[in-house]
Amino acid sequence: MVKAPPAPPGSEAELMDRVLHISGRTLGELAAQFSIAVPRDPIHAKGWAGQLLERVLGATAASAPEPDFQDLGVELKTIPVNPHGTPLESTYVCNVPLEPSSRAPNWESSTVRRKLARVLWLPIIVTPQSSLAQRPVGRGMLWSPDPVQAGSLRQDWEELMDQVCLGQLESITSHLGTCLQIRPKAANARARRWGVGAQGERIRTGPRGFYLRSNFTAGILREYYAN
């Protein structure tokens, strides 16, 4: 019997009860409950696991620049890890606002800060032999940045956005930022957005996203699971 998507959770406690219920279950099992087809090729299925778990847990924000569980202010982030709990890749946060009209005036009002103020981390355990459907959901955790982490995120965001605002888009590489980085983000190389060039002119350029470095998320998971 196909299940209907649940109503949004009314509290963090209710959300974590749902997380506990799916811990250890595979993506294939969860997808089957909602009659959702599992992509055969994980390489071309970026974001699919997150979308599935949003539905399973009752997230409401979809693609809006708001935390996934809007009433709770909680963002859902799936994170592929190896059997030892080490993240296998960086974690997408949100799009980089390339045009002045879409930019937040400061860190406090930025989408990055809003998305990372309260995060539900859901590890997805990956082995070389496992298909996407065979990957189990690990033990989820709620996290908010401590003062040191918040300070590092803010510093990275301000330094990176300074370069965006100055039209230095082509000078921004994934090597910049200690915990937060900017990288290209597009389904194909032909995708283009309006941005600002070095002389203040409007230019067509590839879309970019903010990502958390894997060593930063590894520290979050390591601290949580050590307690």
MISE-844829 format. One record per residue: residue number from 1; residue in three letters; x, y, z of N, C-alpha, C in turn. Coordinates in steps of 0.001 Angstrom, whole numbers, plus 500000, padded with zeros to 6 digits. Layout:
PT  NUM  ALA  X  Y  Z  X  Y  Z  X  Y  Z
...
//
This chain:
PT  1  MET  500839  498809  500000  500000  500000  500000  500884  501254  500000
PT  2  VAL  500602  502174  499087  501394  503391  498969  500995  504370  500064
PT  3  LYS  501987  504877  500774  501724  505809  501861  501602  507231  501333
PT  4  ALA  500745  508015  501951  500660  509444  501641  501756  510170  502410
PT  5  PRO  502263  511270  501873  503281  512036  502606  502721  512480  503957
PT  6  PRO  503515  512380  505013  503024  512787  506332  502892  514298  506446
PT  7  ALA  502066  514732  507396  501978  516151  507704  503303  516615  508292
PT  8  PRO  503612  517898  508199  504862  518399  508782  504917  518092  510280
PT  9  PRO  506099  517759  510802  506215  517521  512246  505933  518795  513027
PT  10  GLY  505301  518635  514185  504928  519801  514980  505998  520255  515950
PT  11  SER  507055  519460  516103  508118  519803  517049  509383  519069  516642
PT  12  GLU  510512  519499  517206  511761  518783  516951  511679  517362  517487
PT  13  ALA  511008  517170  518616  510878  515834  519196  510126  514906  518238
PT  14  GLU  509052  515416  517635  508294  514597  516678  509138  514300  515446
PT  15  LEU  509897  515276  514989  510778  515065  513852  511800  513972  514156
PT  16  MET  512395  514019  515332  513415  513038  515667  512812  511652  515900
PT  17  ASP  511562  511574  516313  510878  510277  516388  510786  509664  514991
PT  18  ARG  510470  510491  514005  510403  510003  512622  511777  509572  512129
PT  19  VAL  512796  510348  512488  514163  510010  512096  514569  508668  512701
PT  20  LEU  514245  508445  513957  514564  507181  514617  513869  506017  513918
PT  21  HIS  512651  506253  513451  511861  505198  512816  512478  504736  511498
PT  22  ILE  513144  505646  510770  513724  505260  509475  515201  504878  509585
PT  23  SER  515801  505036  510750  517216  504701  510920  517438  503217  510630
PT  24  GLY  518416  502924  509790  518730  501552  509434  517976  501035  508223
PT  25  ARG  516962  501751  507772  516205  501316  506600  516891  501824  505337
PT  26  THR  516742  501080  504256  517409  501472  503015  516572  502481  502244
PT  27  LEU  517257  503205  501341  516554  504166  500490  515523  503455  499621
PT  28  GLY  515833  502236  499177  514896  501477  498362  513627  501137  499120
PT  29  GLU  513771  500744  500382  512597  500414  501192  511717  501646  501390
PT  30  LEU  512338  502764  501680  511572  503988  501904  510905  504467  500617
PT  31  ALA  511619  504355  499498  511045  504779  498220  509848  503915  497842
PT  32  ALA  509929  502609  498123  508842  501697  497769  507554  502052  498506
PT  33  GLN  507670  502539  499729  506483  502915  500503  505686  504021  499816
PT  34  PHE  506383  504871  499067  505730  506003  498413  505651  505803  496895
PT  35  SER  505927  504591  496446  505881  504253  495018  506756  505192  494197
PT  36  ILE  507976  505447  494709  508936  506316  494036  510019  505447  493404
PT  37  ALA  510293  505669  492135  511321  504905  491440  512710  505341  491903
PT  38  VAL  513592  504372  492077  514966  504666  492486  515841  504784  491243
PT  39  PRO  516554  505888  491067  517451  506002  489903  518492  504885  489914
PT  40  ARG  518803  504393  488739  519766  503286  488654  521207  503762  488784
PT  41  ASP  521450  504989  488360  522823  505511  488349  522979  506582  489427
PT  42  PRO  523659  506264  490545  523817  507260  491613  524536  508523  491172
PT  43  ILE  525423  508407  490178  526198  509566  489732  525278  510638  489160
PT  44  HIS  524192  510223  488497  523267  511176  487892  522004  511340  488728
PT  45  ALA  522121  511057  490024  520953  511163  490911  521237  512104  492070
PT  46  LYS  522033  513147  491827  522351  514109  492878  521075  514748  493435
PT  47  GLY  520955  514742  494731  519802  515371  495355  518605  514453  495526
PT  48  TRP  518623  513269  494878  517453  512400  494940  517203  511897  496364
PT  49  ALA  518247  511455  497053  518078  510937  498416  517504  512010  499336
PT  50  GLY  517991  513231  499200  517477  514315  500024  516010  514585  499755
PT  51  GLN  515618  514564  498483  514214  514793  498136  513322  513678  498670
PT  52  LEU  513806  512440  498588  513044  511311  499139  512825  511478  500634
PT  53  LEU  513886  511808  501361  513781  511901  502815  512994  513134  503246
PT  54  GLU  513010  514183  502454  512124  515317  502729  510670  514860  502717
PT  55  ARG  510339  514045  501738  508957  513550  501633  508626  512596  502777
PT  56  VAL  509543  511700  503072  509321  510722  504136  509099  511405  505487
PT  57  LEU  509837  512489  505737  509804  513142  507046  508812  514306  507125
PT  58  GLY  508236  514718  505986  507225  515777  506031  507769  517182  505911
PT  59  ALA  508865  517350  505143  509404  518697  504920  508459  519494  504032
PT  60  THR  508535  520822  504116  507571  521675  503420  508188  522700  502478
PT  61  ALA  509471  522997  502601  510029  524151  501883  510288  523890  500410
PT  62  ALA  510429  522610  500009  510758  522275  498618  512022  523032  498206
PT  63  SER  511946  523835  497128  513138  524536  496651  513223  525971  497152
PT  64  ALA  512358  526368  498061  512386  527736  498579  513658  527978  499389
PT  65  PRO  514134  529233  499425  515351  529549  500189  515082  529645  501688
PT  66  GLU  514429  528646  502218  514064  528575  503628  514451  527205  504155
PT  67  PRO  514585  527048  505487  514829  525705  506030  513731  524742  505595
PT  68  ASP  514084  523478  505369  513147  522494  504825  511909  522323  505702
PT  69  PHE  512097  522302  507015  510969  522234  507944  510716  523663  508426
PT  70  GLN  509897  524366  507673  509769  525817  507857  509270  526193  509246
PT  71  ASP  508289  525479  509756  507721  525834  511064  508720  525614  512198
PT  72  LEU  509659  524697  511995  510654  524386  513032  511961  525135  512812
PT  73  GLY  512145  525699  511618  513422  526345  511315  514559  525356  511191
PT  74  VAL  514262  524118  510738  515258  523054  510632  515511  522723  509168
PT  75  GLU  516760  522694  508787  517187  522315  507441  517616  520846  507443
PT  76  LEU  517192  520102  506425  517598  518698  506281  518790  518618  505344
PT  77  LYS  519848  517956  505809  521004  517721  504962  521359  516237  505015
PT  78  THR  521216  515551  503869  521728  514195  503783  523224  514277  503495
PT  79  ILE  523963  513303  504012  525408  513337  503838  525921  511915  503611
PT  80  PRO  526400  511612  502413  526933  510269  502160  528229  510046  502942
PT  81  VAL  528284  508925  503650  529454  508603  504464  529883  507165  504177
PT  82  ASN  531141  506865  504459  531575  505476  504350  531178  504724  505626
PT  83  PRO  531384  503411  505700  530956  502662  506892  531598  503128  508195
PT  84  HIS  532685  503907  508109  533330  504448  509307  532768  505815  509691
PT  85  GLY  531817  506339  508914  531199  507621  509234  531913  508832  508678
PT  86  THR  532839  508632  507736  533576  509747  507138  532834  510270  505915
PT  87  PRO  532542  511571  505858  531847  512125  504689  532636  511891  503407
PT  88  LEU  531920  511587  502332  532544  511265  501056  532592  512454  500102
PT  89  GLU  531911  513540  500440  531891  514698  499550  531481  515931  500334
PT  90  SER  531632  517077  499706  531182  518318  500318  529656  518369  500301
PT  91  THR  529082  519285  501092  527623  519355  501259  527104  520671  500705
PT  92  TYR  526186  520570  499756  525572  521761  499162  524707  522476  500202
PT  93  VAL  524825  523818  500235  524022  524624  501161  522932  525384  500407
PT  94  CYS  523322  526220  499446  522356  527013  498691  523072  527667  497514
PT  95  ASN  522302  528280  496631  522877  529000  495501  523588  530270  495965
PT  96  VAL  524595  530671  495220  525271  531946  495466  524495  533042  494734
PT  97  PRO  524083  534109  495425  523379  535211  494761  524363  536032  493933
PT  98  LEU  524244  535946  492628  525221  536587  491749  524859  538022  491395
PT  99  GLU  523582  538369  491436  523161  539722  491092  522903  540538  492355
PT  100  PRO  523186  541842  492315  523008  542684  493509  521603  542620  494090
PT  101  SER  520588  542516  493256  519208  542527  493745  518860  541298  494573
PT  102  SER  519630  540230  494447  519324  538994  495163  520216  538768  496382
PT  103  ARG  521124  539698  496651  522095  539499  497733  521582  540015  499066
PT  104  ALA  521906  539284  500122  521622  539756  501474  522642  540830  501835
PT  105  PRO  522237  541835  502606  523177  542913  502938  524234  542503  503952
PT  106  ASN  523981  541431  504685  524948  541009  505719  524747  539539  506042
PT  107  TRP  525682  538999  506825  525651  537590  507208  524370  537223  507940
PT  108  GLU  523920  538094  508843  522756  537777  509664  521513  537495  508830
PT  109  SER  521375  538155  507698  520186  537978  506869  520430  537079  505659
PT  110  SER  521577  536430  505618  521926  535600  504462  521197  534258  504486
PT  111  THR  520998  533703  503300  520391  532372  503194  521282  531313  503816
PT  112  VAL  522603  531459  503683  523519  530478  504273  523312  530382  505783
PT  113  ARG  523264  531526  506448  523068  531510  507902  521711  530913  508255
PT  114  ARG  520673  531284  507512  519330  530784  507780  519268  529268  507603
PT  115  LYS  519933  528767  506576  519924  527328  506303  520717  526536  507342
PT  116  LEU  521776  527134  507886  522669  526405  508784  522440  526698  510260
PT  117  ALA  521424  527491  510579  521164  527803  511990  520764  526558  512778
PT  118  ARG  520035  525663  512132  519602  524418  512778  519496  523362  511684
PT  119  VAL  520302  522321  511772  520403  521326  510703  520133  519932  511246
PT  120  LEU  519315  519186  510512  519162  517754  510745  520092  517035  509775
PT  121  TRP  521155  516450  510315  522084  515679  509491  521609  514232  509433
PT  122  LEU  521455  513711  508212  521080  512318  508016  522163  511630  507178
PT  123  PRO  523032  510845  507820  524047  510121  507054  523412  509039  506177
PT  124  ILE  523934  508890  504974  523566  507793  504084  524823  506947  503907
PT  125  ILE  524759  505691  504325  525961  504852  504353  526199  504240  502981
PT  126  VAL  527398  504491  502449  527751  504080  501090  528928  503112  501131
PT  127  THR  528797  502018  500421  529920  501107  500189  530130  500997  498688
PT  128  PRO  531334  500611  498259  531597  500548  496820  530643  499621  496071
PT  129  GLN  530153  498592  496736  529308  497616  496056  527821  497953  496113
PT  130  SER  527428  498900  496940  526003  499126  497157  525391  499983  496052
PT  131  SER  524191  499579  495628  523421  500424  494720  522748  501512  495545
PT  132  LEU  522165  502497  494868  521482  503580  495574  520361  503022  496452
PT  133  ALA  519623  502050  495943  518506  501482  496689  518956  500727  497935
PT  134  GLN  520176  500210  497917  520674  499387  499029  521301  500201  500155
PT  135  ARG  521415  501489  499983  522106  502313  500977  521200  502602  502171
PT  136  PRO  521644  502266  503383  520815  502533  504566  520987  503951  505097
PT  137  VAL  519946  504401  505781  519979  505695  506459  520610  505495  507828
PT  138  GLY  521585  506319  508168  522243  506208  509463  521482  506949  510556
PT  139  ARG  522104  507063  511697  521481  507725  512851  521551  509237  512672
PT  140  GLY  520402  509888  512636  520342  511322  512406  520666  512122  513658
PT  141  MET  521036  513369  513446  521376  514246  514563  520967  515674  514245
PT  142  LEU  520565  516416  515277  520295  517851  515154  521528  518627  515581
PT  143  TRP  521827  519676  514838  523057  520447  515088  522800  521922  514852
PT  144  SER  523427  522738  515695  523524  524175  515480  524990  524567  515642
PT  145  PRO  525495  525520  514877  526901  525900  514992  527217  526447  516387
PT  146  ASP  528343  526009  516936  528800  526618  518183  529457  527955  517839
PT  147  PRO  529844  528765  518810  530399  530095  518489  531616  530064  517565
PT  148  VAL  532484  529078  517727  533666  528994  516869  533259  528657  515441
PT  149  GLN  532387  527673  515286  531922  527286  513953  531166  528436  513281
PT  150  ALA  530307  529111  514054  529550  530238  513501  530482  531351  513045
PT  151  GLY  531532  531609  513814  532494  532639  513431  533237  532288  512159
PT  152  SER  533622  531029  512008  534324  530586  510800  533419  530673  509579
PT  153  LEU  532162  530270  509740  531217  530336  508633  530990  531785  508198
PT  154  ARG  530838  532645  509191  530617  534062  508870  531823  534649  508146
PT  155  GLN  533017  534375  508616  534212  534932  507990  534340  534448  506545
PT  156  ASP  534121  533154  506339  534196  532629  504975  533150  533294  504083
PT  157  TRP  531911  533393  504577  530836  533977  503770  531170  535415  503399
PT  158  GLU  531639  536202  504361  531932  537609  504090  533070  537756  503085
PT  159  GLU  534110  536943  503223  535241  537042  502303  534855  536593  500894
PT  160  LEU  534075  535533  500809  533653  535044  499498  532678  536013  498829
PT  161  MET  531738  536547  499603  530773  537478  499027  531432  538803  498641
PT  162  ASP  532498  539194  499327  533246  540381  498913  533751  540201  497481
PT  163  GLN  534260  539022  497184  534771  538765  495837  533646  538729  494809
PT  164  VAL  532506  538144  495208  531349  538133  494302  530918  539564  493985
PT  165  CYS  530824  540391  495017  530364  541777  494844  531345  542610  494015
PT  166  LEU  532624  542284  494082  533646  543012  493329  533798  542497  491905
PT  167  GLY  532968  541522  491527  533026  541000  490171  534193  540082  489909
PT  168  GLN  534745  539483  490973  535897  538602  490819  535475  537137  490773
PT  169  LEU  534399  536862  490047  533851  535516  490022  534850  534488  489507
PT  170  GLU  535586  534861  488479  536509  533899  487873  537734  533642  488758
PT  171  SER  537926  534481  489777  539058  534278  490693  538686  533396  491880
PT  172  ILE  537402  533117  492030  536949  532303  493163  537118  530832  492813
PT  173  THR  537935  530139  493592  538127  528707  493391  537683  527962  494639
PT  174  SER  537592  526656  494526  537170  525823  495656  538205  525797  496776
PT  175  HIS  539394  526360  496528  540434  526390  497563  540197  527498  498581
PT  176  LEU  539354  528470  498264  539090  529578  499178  538076  529152  500235
PT  177  GLY  538265  529643  501469  537349  529322  502562  537834  528144  503381
PT  178  THR  537750  528268  504704  538217  527186  505571  537144  526124  505797
PT  179  CYS  535873  526532  505859  534793  525560  506045  533702  525709  504993
PT  180  LEU  533607  526900  504415  532604  527191  503383  533332  527534  502094
PT  181  GLN  532862  526987  500984  533505  527252  499702  532431  527539  498645
PT  182  ILE  532861  528149  497554  531993  528366  496397  532496  527484  495270
PT  183  ARG  531545  526771  494650  531875  525908  493515  530815  526056  492436
PT  184  PRO  531173  525737  491197  530157  525740  490138  529031  524768  490478
PT  185  LYS  527809  525130  490102  526664  524256  490328  525732  524363  489126
PT  186  ALA  525714  523320  488319  524839  523315  487141  524637  521888  486673
PT  187  ALA  523459  521625  486131  523174  520298  485591  523994  520039  484331
PT  188  ASN  524340  521096  483601  525190  520943  482428  526024  522203  482250
PT  189  ALA  527075  522084  481470  528044  523174  481321  527478  524377  480568
PT  190  ARG  526323  524219  479915  525757  525329  479145  524891  526264  479995
PT  191  ALA  524598  525874  481226  523742  526704  482092  524421  528045  482361
PT  192  ARG  523646  529114  482324  524179  530454  482544  523222  531281  483390
PT  193  ARG  523815  532198  484192  523062  533144  485002  523665  534530  484804
PT  194  TRP  522894  535559  485156  523438  536910  485136  524260  537152  486390
PT  195  GLY  525411  537772  486213  526264  538150  487327  526879  539511  487053
PT  196  VAL  527870  539864  487860  528543  541164  487728  530018  540941  487444
PT  197  GLY  530533  541651  486423  531937  541547  486058  532813  542521  486824
PT  198  ALA  534104  542490  486545  535089  543280  487279  534880  544780  487111
PT  199  GLN  534244  545197  486019  533987  546623  485783  532564  547029  486174
PT  200  GLY  531874  546148  486864  530503  546426  487277  529477  546126  486207
PT  201  GLU  529915  545554  485086  529000  545253  483989  528277  543925  484236
PT  202  ARG  527099  543777  483662  526376  542510  483749  527007  541499  482797
PT  203  ILE  527218  540301  483280  527825  539257  482458  527021  537971  482606
PT  204  ARG  527175  537092  481629  526593  535763  481713  527669  534811  482231
PT  205  THR  527353  534070  483269  528330  533186  483887  527630  531951  484418
PT  206  GLY  528396  530959  484769  527809  529732  485274  527275  529897  486693
PT  207  PRO  526180  529209  487038  525664  529279  488414  526666  528679  489392
PT  208  ARG  526609  529169  490620  527522  528692  491651  526760  528421  492938
PT  209  GLY  527334  527553  493758  526695  527218  495019  527665  527318  496180
PT  210  PHE  527109  527546  497369  527887  527446  498602  527888  525983  499050
PT  211  TYR  529057  525502  499446  529207  524125  499924  529998  524110  501227
PT  212  LEU  529650  523202  502114  530448  522958  503309  531534  521941  502972
PT  213  ARG  532749  522233  503374  533854  521305  503136  533629  520002  503911
PT  214  SER  534104  518902  503342  533903  517601  503982  534655  517491  505310
PT  215  ASN  535791  518192  505450  536493  518121  506735  535726  518856  507829
PT  216  PHE  534931  519867  507436  534105  520576  508414  532950  519678  508870
PT  217  THR  532257  519048  507921  531159  518155  508310  531676  516912  509021
PT  218  ALA  532882  516469  508686  533468  515316  509389  533655  515645  510868
PT  219  GLY  534072  516875  511162  534238  517286  512550  532919  517313  513300
PT  220  ILE  531848  517757  512624  530526  517779  513245  530087  516364  513614
PT  221  LEU  530213  515437  512668  529785  514055  512915  530654  513393  513973
PT  222  ARG  531948  513638  513901  532872  513010  514846  532557  513444  516269
PT  223  GLU  532320  514735  516464  532010  515238  517809  530699  514665  518340
PT  224  TYR  529694  514579  517460  528381  514097  517899  528446  512617  518276
PT  225  TYR  529031  511795  517407  529000  510349  517640  529996  509909  518699
PT  226  ALA  530913  510817  519079  531849  510481  520157  531199  510648  521524
PT  227  ASN  530093  511405  521587  529424  511672  522863  528381  510588  523186
//
